[in-house]
């Protein structure tokens, strides 16, 4: 086998893997967006993002304390 053939085959294999990774990534993003959209329609994006109560049984989904806690841990680790 020639060096050119191996080089070309390797390049095509890497391209195929990269393309497959991008397709899988986009499929995951579309799935998460599609499944999460009804929740955002019920609760609202800003209520979800800046709400302080997390009580799924009552339909309250605020993640601000979780975001702040994550930031504390991140900056504490630095």
PDB file of N, CA, C and O in Angstrom:
ATOM      1  N   UNK A   1       0.839  -1.181   0.000  1.00  0.00           N
ATOM      2  CA  UNK A   1       0.000   0.000   0.000  1.00  0.00           C
ATOM      3  C   UNK A   1       0.880   1.240   0.000  1.00  0.00           C
ATOM      4  O   UNK A   1       1.918   1.299   0.659  1.00  0.00           O
ATOM      5  N   UNK A   2       0.440   2.198  -0.742  1.00  0.00           N
ATOM      6  CA  UNK A   2       1.238   3.415  -0.822  1.00  0.00           C
ATOM      7  C   UNK A   2       0.940   4.326   0.365  1.00  0.00           C
ATOM      8  O   UNK A   2      -0.114   4.252   0.996  1.00  0.00           O
ATOM      9  N   UNK A   3       1.893   5.165   0.631  1.00  0.00           N
ATOM     10  CA  UNK A   3       1.756   6.114   1.728  1.00  0.00           C
ATOM     11  C   UNK A   3       0.600   7.078   1.454  1.00  0.00           C
ATOM     12  O   UNK A   3      -0.109   7.483   2.376  1.00  0.00           O
ATOM     13  N   UNK A   4       0.415   7.440   0.186  1.00  0.00           N
ATOM     14  CA  UNK A   4      -0.669   8.348  -0.194  1.00  0.00           C
ATOM     15  C   UNK A   4      -2.031   7.735   0.140  1.00  0.00           C
ATOM     16  O   UNK A   4      -2.916   8.428   0.643  1.00  0.00           O
ATOM     17  N   UNK A   5      -2.200   6.442  -0.137  1.00  0.00           N
ATOM     18  CA  UNK A   5      -3.475   5.771   0.127  1.00  0.00           C
ATOM     19  C   UNK A   5      -3.776   5.746   1.625  1.00  0.00           C
ATOM     20  O   UNK A   5      -4.902   6.027   2.037  1.00  0.00           O
ATOM     21  N   UNK A   6      -2.781   5.412   2.437  1.00  0.00           N
ATOM     22  CA  UNK A   6      -2.969   5.366   3.887  1.00  0.00           C
ATOM     23  C   UNK A   6      -3.291   6.753   4.423  1.00  0.00           C
ATOM     24  O   UNK A   6      -4.168   6.910   5.272  1.00  0.00           O
ATOM     25  N   UNK A   7      -2.577   7.759   3.922  1.00  0.00           N
ATOM     26  CA  UNK A   7      -2.825   9.132   4.349  1.00  0.00           C
ATOM     27  C   UNK A   7      -4.240   9.573   3.982  1.00  0.00           C
ATOM     28  O   UNK A   7      -4.933  10.178   4.800  1.00  0.00           O
ATOM     29  N   UNK A   8      -4.661   9.278   2.784  1.00  0.00           N
ATOM     30  CA  UNK A   8      -5.997   9.657   2.311  1.00  0.00           C
ATOM     31  C   UNK A   8      -7.082   8.911   3.103  1.00  0.00           C
ATOM     32  O   UNK A   8      -8.091   9.505   3.481  1.00  0.00           O
ATOM     33  N   UNK A   9      -6.873   7.617   3.352  1.00  0.00           N
ATOM     34  CA  UNK A   9      -7.844   6.821   4.106  1.00  0.00           C
ATOM     35  C   UNK A   9      -7.953   7.317   5.546  1.00  0.00           C
ATOM     36  O   UNK A   9      -9.049   7.389   6.102  1.00  0.00           O
ATOM     37  N   UNK A  10      -6.818   7.658   6.146  1.00  0.00           N
ATOM     38  CA  UNK A  10      -6.828   8.180   7.515  1.00  0.00           C
ATOM     39  C   UNK A  10      -7.556   9.513   7.581  1.00  0.00           C
ATOM     40  O   UNK A  10      -8.347   9.753   8.494  1.00  0.00           O
ATOM     41  N   UNK A  11      -7.287  10.374   6.613  1.00  0.00           N
ATOM     42  CA  UNK A  11      -7.942  11.678   6.574  1.00  0.00           C
ATOM     43  C   UNK A  11      -9.455  11.512   6.420  1.00  0.00           C
ATOM     44  O   UNK A  11     -10.223  12.208   7.083  1.00  0.00           O
ATOM     45  N   UNK A  12      -9.885  10.602   5.555  1.00  0.00           N
ATOM     46  CA  UNK A  12     -11.315  10.359   5.365  1.00  0.00           C
ATOM     47  C   UNK A  12     -11.961   9.764   6.616  1.00  0.00           C
ATOM     48  O   UNK A  12     -13.101  10.096   6.940  1.00  0.00           O
ATOM     49  N   UNK A  13     -11.242   8.890   7.320  1.00  0.00           N
ATOM     50  CA  UNK A  13     -11.774   8.295   8.547  1.00  0.00           C
ATOM     51  C   UNK A  13     -11.960   9.354   9.629  1.00  0.00           C
ATOM     52  O   UNK A  13     -12.977   9.363  10.323  1.00  0.00           O
ATOM     53  N   UNK A  14     -10.987  10.243   9.773  1.00  0.00           N
ATOM     54  CA  UNK A  14     -11.099  11.319  10.758  1.00  0.00           C
ATOM     55  C   UNK A  14     -12.248  12.252  10.392  1.00  0.00           C
ATOM     56  O   UNK A  14     -13.009  12.669  11.265  1.00  0.00           O
ATOM     57  N   UNK A  15     -12.376  12.582   9.115  1.00  0.00           N
ATOM     58  CA  UNK A  15     -13.476  13.433   8.666  1.00  0.00           C
ATOM     59  C   UNK A  15     -14.818  12.775   8.954  1.00  0.00           C
ATOM     60  O   UNK A  15     -15.746  13.441   9.414  1.00  0.00           O
ATOM     61  N   UNK A  16     -14.933  11.484   8.692  1.00  0.00           N
ATOM     62  CA  UNK A  16     -16.181  10.764   8.929  1.00  0.00           C
ATOM     63  C   UNK A  16     -16.530  10.745  10.416  1.00  0.00           C
ATOM     64  O   UNK A  16     -17.690  10.931  10.785  1.00  0.00           O
ATOM     65  N   UNK A  17     -15.537  10.523  11.265  1.00  0.00           N
ATOM     66  CA  UNK A  17     -15.772  10.536  12.713  1.00  0.00           C
ATOM     67  C   UNK A  17     -16.193  11.919  13.190  1.00  0.00           C
ATOM     68  O   UNK A  17     -17.100  12.039  14.015  1.00  0.00           O
ATOM     69  N   UNK A  18     -15.550  12.959  12.685  1.00  0.00           N
ATOM     70  CA  UNK A  18     -15.913  14.325  13.064  1.00  0.00           C
ATOM     71  C   UNK A  18     -17.328  14.655  12.607  1.00  0.00           C
ATOM     72  O   UNK A  18     -18.099  15.257  13.354  1.00  0.00           O
ATOM     73  N   UNK A  19     -17.666  14.267  11.399  1.00  0.00           N
ATOM     74  CA  UNK A  19     -19.008  14.518  10.874  1.00  0.00           C
ATOM     75  C   UNK A  19     -20.060  13.772  11.690  1.00  0.00           C
ATOM     76  O   UNK A  19     -21.113  14.328  12.003  1.00  0.00           O
ATOM     77  N   UNK A  20     -19.781  12.518  12.035  1.00  0.00           N
ATOM     78  CA  UNK A  20     -20.716  11.735  12.848  1.00  0.00           C
ATOM     79  C   UNK A  20     -20.886  12.359  14.228  1.00  0.00           C
ATOM     80  O   UNK A  20     -21.994  12.384  14.764  1.00  0.00           O
ATOM     81  N   UNK A  21     -19.799  12.863  14.807  1.00  0.00           N
ATOM     82  CA  UNK A  21     -19.877  13.515  16.116  1.00  0.00           C
ATOM     83  C   UNK A  21     -20.751  14.755  16.061  1.00  0.00           C
ATOM     84  O   UNK A  21     -21.546  14.996  16.970  1.00  0.00           O
ATOM     85  N   UNK A  22     -20.615  15.533  15.017  1.00  0.00           N
ATOM     86  CA  UNK A  22     -21.426  16.742  14.868  1.00  0.00           C
ATOM     87  C   UNK A  22     -22.893  16.380  14.708  1.00  0.00           C
ATOM     88  O   UNK A  22     -23.753  17.027  15.304  1.00  0.00           O
ATOM     89  N   UNK A  23     -23.192  15.367  13.921  1.00  0.00           N
ATOM     90  CA  UNK A  23     -24.579  14.937  13.722  1.00  0.00           C
ATOM     91  C   UNK A  23     -25.183  14.444  15.040  1.00  0.00           C
ATOM     92  O   UNK A  23     -26.321  14.786  15.361  1.00  0.00           O
ATOM     93  N   UNK A  24     -24.438  13.651  15.800  1.00  0.00           N
ATOM     94  CA  UNK A  24     -24.928  13.160  17.092  1.00  0.00           C
ATOM     95  C   UNK A  24     -25.155  14.328  18.044  1.00  0.00           C
ATOM     96  O   UNK A  24     -26.176  14.371  18.730  1.00  0.00           O
ATOM     97  N   UNK A  25     -24.226  15.270  18.097  1.00  0.00           N
ATOM     98  CA  UNK A  25     -24.357  16.443  18.961  1.00  0.00           C
ATOM     99  C   UNK A  25     -25.601  17.247  18.604  1.00  0.00           C
ATOM    100  O   UNK A  25     -26.367  17.625  19.491  1.00  0.00           O
ATOM    101  N   UNK A  26     -25.810  17.512  17.326  1.00  0.00           N
ATOM    102  CA  UNK A  26     -26.985  18.276  16.899  1.00  0.00           C
ATOM    103  C   UNK A  26     -28.279  17.522  17.191  1.00  0.00           C
ATOM    104  O   UNK A  26     -29.284  18.136  17.551  1.00  0.00           O
ATOM    105  N   UNK A  27     -28.266  16.213  17.043  1.00  0.00           N
ATOM    106  CA  UNK A  27     -29.444  15.408  17.359  1.00  0.00           C
ATOM    107  C   UNK A  27     -29.784  15.502  18.844  1.00  0.00           C
ATOM    108  O   UNK A  27     -30.956  15.615  19.204  1.00  0.00           O
ATOM    109  N   UNK A  28     -28.782  15.456  19.698  1.00  0.00           N
ATOM    110  CA  UNK A  28     -29.009  15.585  21.139  1.00  0.00           C
ATOM    111  C   UNK A  28     -29.571  16.961  21.466  1.00  0.00           C
ATOM    112  O   UNK A  28     -30.512  17.066  22.252  1.00  0.00           O
ATOM    113  N   UNK A  29     -29.016  18.022  20.878  1.00  0.00           N
ATOM    114  CA  UNK A  29     -29.495  19.383  21.127  1.00  0.00           C
ATOM    115  C   UNK A  29     -30.948  19.522  20.698  1.00  0.00           C
ATOM    116  O   UNK A  29     -31.755  20.087  21.436  1.00  0.00           O
ATOM    117  N   UNK A  30     -31.296  19.019  19.520  1.00  0.00           N
ATOM    118  CA  UNK A  30     -32.678  19.105  19.033  1.00  0.00           C
ATOM    119  C   UNK A  30     -33.613  18.333  19.956  1.00  0.00           C
ATOM    120  O   UNK A  30     -34.704  18.812  20.264  1.00  0.00           O
ATOM    121  N   UNK A  31     -33.207  17.153  20.403  1.00  0.00           N
ATOM    122  CA  UNK A  31     -34.046  16.351  21.291  1.00  0.00           C
ATOM    123  C   UNK A  31     -34.286  17.070  22.616  1.00  0.00           C
ATOM    124  O   UNK A  31     -35.421  17.137  23.087  1.00  0.00           O
ATOM    125  N   UNK A  32     -33.226  17.606  23.219  1.00  0.00           N
ATOM    126  CA  UNK A  32     -33.376  18.309  24.494  1.00  0.00           C
ATOM    127  C   UNK A  32     -34.263  19.534  24.327  1.00  0.00           C
ATOM    128  O   UNK A  32     -35.122  19.794  25.170  1.00  0.00           O
ATOM    129  N   UNK A  33     -34.071  20.282  23.262  1.00  0.00           N
ATOM    130  CA  UNK A  33     -34.892  21.468  23.011  1.00  0.00           C
ATOM    131  C   UNK A  33     -36.354  21.084  22.813  1.00  0.00           C
ATOM    132  O   UNK A  33     -37.249  21.722  23.366  1.00  0.00           O
ATOM    133  N   UNK A  34     -36.592  20.035  22.019  1.00  0.00           N
ATOM    134  CA  UNK A  34     -37.959  19.600  21.726  1.00  0.00           C
ATOM    135  C   UNK A  34     -38.671  19.107  22.983  1.00  0.00           C
ATOM    136  O   UNK A  34     -39.846  19.410  23.187  1.00  0.00           O
ATOM    137  N   UNK A  35     -37.977  18.358  23.819  1.00  0.00           N
ATOM    138  CA  UNK A  35     -38.584  17.822  25.032  1.00  0.00           C
ATOM    139  C   UNK A  35     -38.725  18.886  26.123  1.00  0.00           C
ATOM    140  O   UNK A  35     -39.629  18.790  26.953  1.00  0.00           O
ATOM    141  N   UNK A  36     -37.861  19.885  26.140  1.00  0.00           N
ATOM    142  CA  UNK A  36     -37.909  20.914  27.167  1.00  0.00           C
ATOM    143  C   UNK A  36     -38.819  22.081  26.852  1.00  0.00           C
ATOM    144  O   UNK A  36     -39.186  22.837  27.752  1.00  0.00           O
ATOM    145  N   UNK A  37     -39.187  22.243  25.601  1.00  0.00           N
ATOM    146  CA  UNK A  37     -40.013  23.380  25.193  1.00  0.00           C
ATOM    147  C   UNK A  37     -41.360  23.438  25.904  1.00  0.00           C
ATOM    148  O   UNK A  37     -41.760  24.526  26.318  1.00  0.00           O
ATOM    149  N   UNK A  38     -42.086  22.328  26.070  1.00  0.00           N
ATOM    150  CA  UNK A  38     -43.364  22.414  26.793  1.00  0.00           C
ATOM    151  C   UNK A  38     -43.208  22.916  28.230  1.00  0.00           C
ATOM    152  O   UNK A  38     -44.072  23.639  28.727  1.00  0.00           O
ATOM    153  N   UNK A  39     -42.129  22.545  28.894  1.00  0.00           N
ATOM    154  CA  UNK A  39     -41.905  23.024  30.263  1.00  0.00           C
ATOM    155  C   UNK A  39     -41.675  24.527  30.278  1.00  0.00           C
ATOM    156  O   UNK A  39     -42.183  25.221  31.159  1.00  0.00           O
ATOM    157  N   UNK A  40     -40.924  25.034  29.323  1.00  0.00           N
ATOM    158  CA  UNK A  40     -40.694  26.478  29.260  1.00  0.00           C
ATOM    159  C   UNK A  40     -41.965  27.226  28.895  1.00  0.00           C
ATOM    160  O   UNK A  40     -42.156  28.365  29.320  1.00  0.00           O
ATOM    161  N   UNK A  41     -42.835  26.601  28.112  1.00  0.00           N
ATOM    162  CA  UNK A  41     -44.100  27.251  27.780  1.00  0.00           C
ATOM    163  C   UNK A  41     -44.992  27.360  29.011  1.00  0.00           C
ATOM    164  O   UNK A  41     -45.697  28.355  29.173  1.00  0.00           O
ATOM    165  N   UNK A  42     -44.971  26.350  29.883  1.00  0.00           N
ATOM    166  CA  UNK A  42     -45.782  26.377  31.103  1.00  0.00           C
ATOM    167  C   UNK A  42     -45.203  27.316  32.151  1.00  0.00           C
ATOM    168  O   UNK A  42     -45.923  28.139  32.717  1.00  0.00           O
ATOM    169  N   UNK A  43     -43.931  27.197  32.406  1.00  0.00           N
ATOM    170  CA  UNK A  43     -43.297  27.931  33.502  1.00  0.00           C
ATOM    171  C   UNK A  43     -42.805  29.294  33.054  1.00  0.00           C
ATOM    172  O   UNK A  43     -42.943  30.270  33.791  1.00  0.00           O
ATOM    173  N   UNK A  44     -42.245  29.379  31.881  1.00  0.00           N
ATOM    174  CA  UNK A  44     -41.631  30.608  31.397  1.00  0.00           C
ATOM    175  C   UNK A  44     -40.132  30.551  31.597  1.00  0.00           C
ATOM    176  O   UNK A  44     -39.648  30.055  32.614  1.00  0.00           O
ATOM    177  N   UNK A  45     -39.404  31.059  30.625  1.00  0.00           N
ATOM    178  CA  UNK A  45     -37.943  30.970  30.663  1.00  0.00           C
ATOM    179  C   UNK A  45     -37.348  31.761  31.825  1.00  0.00           C
ATOM    180  O   UNK A  45     -36.486  31.257  32.545  1.00  0.00           O
ATOM    181  N   UNK A  46     -37.806  32.999  32.010  1.00  0.00           N
ATOM    182  CA  UNK A  46     -37.227  33.836  33.061  1.00  0.00           C
ATOM    183  C   UNK A  46     -37.636  33.362  34.450  1.00  0.00           C
ATOM    184  O   UNK A  46     -36.850  33.463  35.392  1.00  0.00           O
ATOM    185  N   UNK A  47     -38.850  32.847  34.590  1.00  0.00           N
ATOM    186  CA  UNK A  47     -39.261  32.277  35.877  1.00  0.00           C
ATOM    187  C   UNK A  47     -38.425  31.046  36.206  1.00  0.00           C
ATOM    188  O   UNK A  47     -38.070  30.819  37.363  1.00  0.00           O
ATOM    189  N   UNK A  48     -38.116  30.264  35.198  1.00  0.00           N
ATOM    190  CA  UNK A  48     -37.281  29.084  35.399  1.00  0.00           C
ATOM    191  C   UNK A  48     -35.860  29.487  35.777  1.00  0.00           C
ATOM    192  O   UNK A  48     -35.277  28.927  36.705  1.00  0.00           O
ATOM    193  N   UNK A  49     -35.313  30.445  35.067  1.00  0.00           N
ATOM    194  CA  UNK A  49     -33.919  30.828  35.262  1.00  0.00           C
ATOM    195  C   UNK A  49     -33.697  31.627  36.542  1.00  0.00           C
ATOM    196  O   UNK A  49     -32.693  31.429  37.226  1.00  0.00           O
ATOM    197  N   UNK A  50     -34.616  32.520  36.870  1.00  0.00           N
ATOM    198  CA  UNK A  50     -34.413  33.413  38.010  1.00  0.00           C
ATOM    199  C   UNK A  50     -35.302  33.100  39.202  1.00  0.00           C
ATOM    200  O   UNK A  50     -35.254  33.816  40.203  1.00  0.00           O
ATOM    201  N   UNK A  51     -36.112  32.049  39.124  1.00  0.00           N
ATOM    202  CA  UNK A  51     -36.951  31.660  40.257  1.00  0.00           C
ATOM    203  C   UNK A  51     -36.117  31.070  41.375  1.00  0.00           C
ATOM    204  O   UNK A  51     -35.050  30.504  41.134  1.00  0.00           O
ATOM    205  N   UNK A  52     -36.600  31.203  42.592  1.00  0.00           N
ATOM    206  CA  UNK A  52     -35.842  30.716  43.747  1.00  0.00           C
ATOM    207  C   UNK A  52     -36.460  29.483  44.390  1.00  0.00           C
ATOM    208  O   UNK A  52     -35.869  28.915  45.308  1.00  0.00           O
ATOM    209  N   UNK A  53     -37.620  29.057  43.941  1.00  0.00           N
ATOM    210  CA  UNK A  53     -38.295  27.890  44.512  1.00  0.00           C
ATOM    211  C   UNK A  53     -38.197  26.707  43.559  1.00  0.00           C
ATOM    212  O   UNK A  53     -38.427  26.852  42.358  1.00  0.00           O
ATOM    213  N   UNK A  54     -37.857  25.536  44.092  1.00  0.00           N
ATOM    214  CA  UNK A  54     -37.835  24.307  43.302  1.00  0.00           C
ATOM    215  C   UNK A  54     -38.764  23.313  43.991  1.00  0.00           C
ATOM    216  O   UNK A  54     -38.367  22.595  44.909  1.00  0.00           O
ATOM    217  N   UNK A  55     -39.997  23.292  43.526  1.00  0.00           N
ATOM    218  CA  UNK A  55     -41.011  22.375  44.046  1.00  0.00           C
ATOM    219  C   UNK A  55     -41.766  21.771  42.868  1.00  0.00           C
ATOM    220  O   UNK A  55     -42.813  22.288  42.480  1.00  0.00           O
ATOM    221  N   UNK A  56     -41.259  20.700  42.300  1.00  0.00           N
ATOM    222  CA  UNK A  56     -41.900  20.105  41.124  1.00  0.00           C
ATOM    223  C   UNK A  56     -43.344  19.682  41.368  1.00  0.00           C
ATOM    224  O   UNK A  56     -44.167  19.736  40.454  1.00  0.00           O
ATOM    225  N   UNK A  57     -43.659  19.261  42.594  1.00  0.00           N
ATOM    226  CA  UNK A  57     -45.033  18.839  42.876  1.00  0.00           C
ATOM    227  C   UNK A  57     -46.010  20.001  42.789  1.00  0.00           C
ATOM    228  O   UNK A  57     -47.196  19.793  42.532  1.00  0.00           O
ATOM    229  N   UNK A  58     -45.529  21.222  43.001  1.00  0.00           N
ATOM    230  CA  UNK A  58     -46.374  22.411  42.911  1.00  0.00           C
ATOM    231  C   UNK A  58     -46.207  23.141  41.584  1.00  0.00           C
ATOM    232  O   UNK A  58     -46.846  24.168  41.358  1.00  0.00           O
ATOM    233  N   UNK A  59     -45.361  22.624  40.714  1.00  0.00           N
ATOM    234  CA  UNK A  59     -45.138  23.265  39.421  1.00  0.00           C
ATOM    235  C   UNK A  59     -44.223  24.473  39.489  1.00  0.00           C
ATOM    236  O   UNK A  59     -44.278  25.340  38.617  1.00  0.00           O
ATOM    237  N   UNK A  60     -43.380  24.543  40.514  1.00  0.00           N
ATOM    238  CA  UNK A  60     -42.436  25.651  40.651  1.00  0.00           C
ATOM    239  C   UNK A  60     -41.033  25.131  40.319  1.00  0.00           C
ATOM    240  O   UNK A  60     -40.510  24.228  40.973  1.00  0.00           O
ATOM    241  N   UNK A  61     -40.455  25.723  39.297  1.00  0.00           N
ATOM    242  CA  UNK A  61     -39.144  25.265  38.829  1.00  0.00           C
ATOM    243  C   UNK A  61     -38.200  26.455  38.691  1.00  0.00           C
ATOM    244  O   UNK A  61     -38.044  26.998  37.597  1.00  0.00           O
ATOM    245  N   UNK A  62     -37.580  26.857  39.774  1.00  0.00           N
ATOM    246  CA  UNK A  62     -36.610  27.941  39.719  1.00  0.00           C
ATOM    247  C   UNK A  62     -35.219  27.401  39.998  1.00  0.00           C
ATOM    248  O   UNK A  62     -35.018  26.696  40.987  1.00  0.00           O
ATOM    249  N   UNK A  63     -34.272  27.715  39.157  1.00  0.00           N
ATOM    250  CA  UNK A  63     -32.930  27.136  39.323  1.00  0.00           C
ATOM    251  C   UNK A  63     -31.871  28.153  39.749  1.00  0.00           C
ATOM    252  O   UNK A  63     -30.681  27.837  39.741  1.00  0.00           O
ATOM    253  N   UNK A  64     -32.279  29.356  40.118  1.00  0.00           N
ATOM    254  CA  UNK A  64     -31.292  30.359  40.519  1.00  0.00           C
ATOM    255  C   UNK A  64     -30.412  29.884  41.681  1.00  0.00           C
ATOM    256  O   UNK A  64     -29.197  30.064  41.610  1.00  0.00           O
ATOM    257  N   UNK A  65     -30.965  29.284  42.752  1.00  0.00           N
ATOM    258  CA  UNK A  65     -30.075  28.804  43.821  1.00  0.00           C
ATOM    259  C   UNK A  65     -29.071  27.754  43.344  1.00  0.00           C
ATOM    260  O   UNK A  65     -27.946  27.696  43.840  1.00  0.00           O
ATOM    261  N   UNK A  66     -29.477  26.930  42.385  1.00  0.00           N
ATOM    262  CA  UNK A  66     -28.550  25.919  41.862  1.00  0.00           C
ATOM    263  C   UNK A  66     -27.431  26.569  41.053  1.00  0.00           C
ATOM    264  O   UNK A  66     -26.282  26.132  41.114  1.00  0.00           O
ATOM    265  N   UNK A  67     -27.766  27.603  40.304  1.00  0.00           N
ATOM    266  CA  UNK A  67     -26.753  28.319  39.525  1.00  0.00           C
ATOM    267  C   UNK A  67     -25.772  29.017  40.460  1.00  0.00           C
ATOM    268  O   UNK A  67     -24.559  28.945  40.263  1.00  0.00           O
ATOM    269  N   UNK A  68     -26.302  29.694  41.480  1.00  0.00           N
ATOM    270  CA  UNK A  68     -25.443  30.404  42.431  1.00  0.00           C
ATOM    271  C   UNK A  68     -24.557  29.408  43.183  1.00  0.00           C
ATOM    272  O   UNK A  68     -23.370  29.665  43.381  1.00  0.00           O
ATOM    273  N   UNK A  69     -25.122  28.278  43.601  1.00  0.00           N
ATOM    274  CA  UNK A  69     -24.330  27.248  44.277  1.00  0.00           C
ATOM    275  C   UNK A  69     -23.220  26.710  43.393  1.00  0.00           C
ATOM    276  O   UNK A  69     -22.103  26.483  43.859  1.00  0.00           O
ATOM    277  N   UNK A  70     -23.521  26.506  42.124  1.00  0.00           N
ATOM    278  CA  UNK A  70     -22.497  26.038  41.182  1.00  0.00           C
ATOM    279  C   UNK A  70     -21.384  27.064  41.021  1.00  0.00           C
ATOM    280  O   UNK A  70     -20.209  26.707  40.939  1.00  0.00           O
ATOM    281  N   UNK A  71     -21.758  28.342  40.978  1.00  0.00           N
ATOM    282  CA  UNK A  71     -20.743  29.396  40.874  1.00  0.00           C
ATOM    283  C   UNK A  71     -19.876  29.452  42.125  1.00  0.00           C
ATOM    284  O   UNK A  71     -18.662  29.634  42.023  1.00  0.00           O
ATOM    285  N   UNK A  72     -20.484  29.296  43.318  1.00  0.00           N
ATOM    286  CA  UNK A  72     -19.703  29.269  44.558  1.00  0.00           C
ATOM    287  C   UNK A  72     -18.682  28.131  44.535  1.00  0.00           C
ATOM    288  O   UNK A  72     -17.515  28.330  44.872  1.00  0.00           O
ATOM    289  N   UNK A  73     -19.120  26.957  44.142  1.00  0.00           N
ATOM    290  CA  UNK A  73     -18.216  25.807  44.104  1.00  0.00           C
ATOM    291  C   UNK A  73     -17.114  26.028  43.072  1.00  0.00           C
ATOM    292  O   UNK A  73     -15.951  25.713  43.325  1.00  0.00           O
ATOM    293  N   UNK A  74     -17.480  26.569  41.908  1.00  0.00           N
ATOM    294  CA  UNK A  74     -16.493  26.805  40.857  1.00  0.00           C
ATOM    295  C   UNK A  74     -15.436  27.798  41.309  1.00  0.00           C
ATOM    296  O   UNK A  74     -14.239  27.544  41.174  1.00  0.00           O
ATOM    297  N   UNK A  75     -15.880  28.932  41.848  1.00  0.00           N
ATOM    298  CA  UNK A  75     -14.909  29.938  42.280  1.00  0.00           C
ATOM    299  C   UNK A  75     -14.162  29.504  43.534  1.00  0.00           C
ATOM    300  O   UNK A  75     -13.015  29.903  43.740  1.00  0.00           O
ATOM    301  N   UNK A  76     -14.793  28.698  44.367  1.00  0.00           N
ATOM    302  CA  UNK A  76     -14.105  28.158  45.537  1.00  0.00           C
ATOM    303  C   UNK A  76     -12.988  27.202  45.152  1.00  0.00           C
ATOM    304  O   UNK A  76     -11.970  27.114  45.838  1.00  0.00           O
ATOM    305  N   UNK A  77     -13.185  26.492  44.057  1.00  0.00           N
ATOM    306  CA  UNK A  77     -12.166  25.550  43.595  1.00  0.00           C
ATOM    307  C   UNK A  77     -10.969  26.263  42.980  1.00  0.00           C
ATOM    308  O   UNK A  77      -9.868  25.715  42.924  1.00  0.00           O
ATOM    309  N   UNK A  78     -11.195  27.487  42.521  1.00  0.00           N
ATOM    310  CA  UNK A  78     -10.083  28.229  41.923  1.00  0.00           C
ATOM    311  C   UNK A  78      -9.196  28.759  43.015  1.00  0.00           C
ATOM    312  O   UNK A  78      -8.195  29.418  42.733  1.00  0.00           O
TER     313      UNK A  78
END
